[in-house]
Amino acid sequence: MTCQKCKGLMIEEQHPELAPEALVHRCLNCGLVLDSLIQKNRLTSRRGKDSLLHAA
Protein backbone atom coordinates (compact mmCIF):
# COMPACT_ATOMS: atom_id res chain seq x y z
CA MET A 1 0.00 0.00 0.00
CA THR A 2 1.24 3.50 -0.82
CA CYS A 3 0.87 6.53 1.46
CA GLN A 4 -1.60 9.14 0.20
CA LYS A 5 0.48 11.95 1.68
CA CYS A 6 4.11 11.20 0.72
CA LYS A 7 3.83 8.08 -1.52
CA GLY A 8 5.92 6.11 1.00
CA LEU A 9 5.45 2.52 2.11
CA MET A 10 2.48 1.78 4.40
CA ILE A 11 2.75 -1.13 6.81
CA GLU A 12 -0.04 -2.89 8.68
CA GLU A 13 0.12 -2.83 12.49
CA GLN A 14 -2.07 -4.08 15.29
CA HIS A 15 -3.16 -1.65 18.00
CA PRO A 16 -4.66 -3.55 20.95
CA GLU A 17 -5.38 -0.28 22.79
CA LEU A 18 -8.03 0.48 20.18
CA ALA A 19 -9.41 -3.05 19.97
CA PRO A 20 -7.85 -6.52 20.10
CA GLU A 21 -8.36 -7.01 16.37
CA ALA A 22 -7.77 -3.37 15.30
CA LEU A 23 -5.42 -3.02 12.35
CA VAL A 24 -4.04 0.30 11.17
CA HIS A 25 -1.81 1.28 8.28
CA ARG A 26 1.18 3.47 9.15
CA CYS A 27 3.59 5.13 6.72
CA LEU A 28 7.24 4.37 7.38
CA ASN A 29 8.30 7.74 5.89
CA CYS A 30 5.94 10.38 7.29
CA GLY A 31 4.08 8.48 10.04
CA LEU A 32 0.57 8.95 8.61
CA VAL A 33 -1.83 6.54 10.34
CA LEU A 34 -5.02 5.26 8.71
CA ASP A 35 -7.55 2.94 10.28
CA SER A 36 -10.94 1.77 9.06
CA LEU A 37 -12.82 4.60 10.81
CA ILE A 38 -10.58 7.30 9.30
CA GLN A 39 -11.00 5.78 5.83
CA LYS A 40 -14.78 5.53 6.24
CA ASN A 41 -15.05 9.16 7.37
CA ARG A 42 -12.91 10.39 4.47
CA LEU A 43 -15.08 8.52 1.97
CA THR A 44 -18.26 9.89 3.57
CA SER A 45 -17.03 13.49 3.54
CA ARG A 46 -15.79 13.14 -0.04
CA ARG A 47 -19.20 11.84 -1.18
CA GLY A 48 -20.90 14.78 0.55
CA LYS A 49 -18.65 17.27 -1.24
CA ASP A 50 -19.25 15.55 -4.59
CA SER A 51 -23.03 15.73 -4.15
CA LEU A 52 -22.80 19.43 -3.27
CA LEU A 53 -20.77 20.13 -6.39
CA HIS A 54 -23.27 18.30 -8.61
CA ALA A 55 -26.23 20.11 -7.01
CA ALA A 56 -24.87 23.56 -7.89
C-alpha positions in Angstrom: 0.0 0.0 0.0 1.2 3.5 -0.8 0.9 6.5 1.5 -1.6 9.1 0.2 0.5 12.0 1.7 4.1 11.2 0.7 3.8 8.1 -1.5 5.9 6.1 1.0 5.4 2.5 2.1 2.5 1.8 4.4 2.7 -1.1 6.8 0.0 -2.9 8.7 0.1 -2.8 12.5 -2.1 -4.1 15.3 -3.2 -1.6 18.0 -4.7 -3.5 20.9 -5.4 -0.3 22.8 -8.0 0.5 20.2 -9.4 -3.1 20.0 -7.8 -6.5 20.1 -8.4 -7.0 16.4 -7.8 -3.4 15.3 -5.4 -3.0 12.4 -4.0 0.3 11.2 -1.8 1.3 8.3 1.2 3.5 9.1 3.6 5.1 6.7 7.2 4.4 7.4 8.3 7.7 5.9 5.9 10.4 7.3 4.1 8.5 10.0 0.6 9.0 8.6 -1.8 6.5 10.3 -5.0 5.3 8.7 -7.6 2.9 10.3 -10.9 1.8 9.1 -12.8 4.6 10.8 -10.6 7.3 9.3 -11.0 5.8 5.8 -14.8 5.5 6.2 -15.0 9.2 7.4 -12.9 10.4 4.5 -15.1 8.5 2.0 -18.3 9.9 3.6 -17.0 13.5 3.5 -15.8 13.1 0.0 -19.2 11.8 -1.2 -20.9 14.8 0.5 -18.7 17.3 -1.2 -19.2 15.5 -4.6 -23.0 15.7 -4.2 -22.8 19.4 -3.3 -20.8 20.1 -6.4 -23.3 18.3 -8.6 -26.2 20.1 -7.0 -24.9 23.6 -7.9 
